[in-house]
Amino acid sequence: DAKTTQPPSMDCAEGRAANLPCNHSTISGNEYVYWYRQIHSQGPQYIIHGLKNNETNEMASLIITEDRKSSTLILPHATLRDTAVYYCIPFAPHNTDKLIFGTGTRLQVFP
Amino acid sequence: DTGVSQDPRHKITKRGQNVTFRCDPISEHNRLYWYRQTLGQGPEFLTYFQNEAQLEKSRLLSDRFSAERPKGSFSTLEIQRTEQGDSAMYLCASSLFVTSPFTGELFFGEGSRLTVL
């Protein structure tokens, strides 16, 4: 399994973009990059995933570098409700059927 | 869509007692996962089912832990002879697996918090 490195914590002002980095330099060719978040006292919630191309949905955008060794999750206009722990998870659907979580980044959005 | 529900949400027990947690997945979901989470850590995989078949168990799942999904719907996770180290949040998740490969999208419940005194 690929190892990820995420900053333990980040702050962001409400209304500004939150850019959460993730290093996954040992990611293999068939591994996607998944992002989940966990709001306090709740279960994790799926946000977005991608393989090579940048992806966008109603929640966030995912930017993956060309060499795929790192990615950035972007919350374009952070709100207080985005305060959570964000997990970056490399995952290969053909190889395994379970997600392996690291320790993530604790994002604090302040007014 | 009622989501994944877990019961009880909180359980306090004395060391040595047995506890059982129940998980009701989203109704059409055929896969069900159990994770454990301690303070400051990400969720750790314990086991998962496809329908009633238990397909994988983590080494973390000692012989005091047993999980069942008898009819392919709800699941139970039982911990026998609880120890203080079992204190954690026990999370259940479900997904719909219709074609290979697994999509990676899990729907989690809010968890069952266990405190062993």
Interface residues (C-beta under 8 A of the other chain):
Chain A: Y32 Y34 S41 Q42 G43 P44 Q45 Y46 H49 V85 Y87 I89 F91 P93 H94 T96 D97 K98 L99 I100 F101 G102 T103 G104
Chain B: V4 R31 Y33 Y35 G40 Q41 G42 P43 E44 F45 Y48 L55 E56 L91 A93 S100 P101 F102 T103 G104 E105 L106 F107 F108 G109 E110 G111
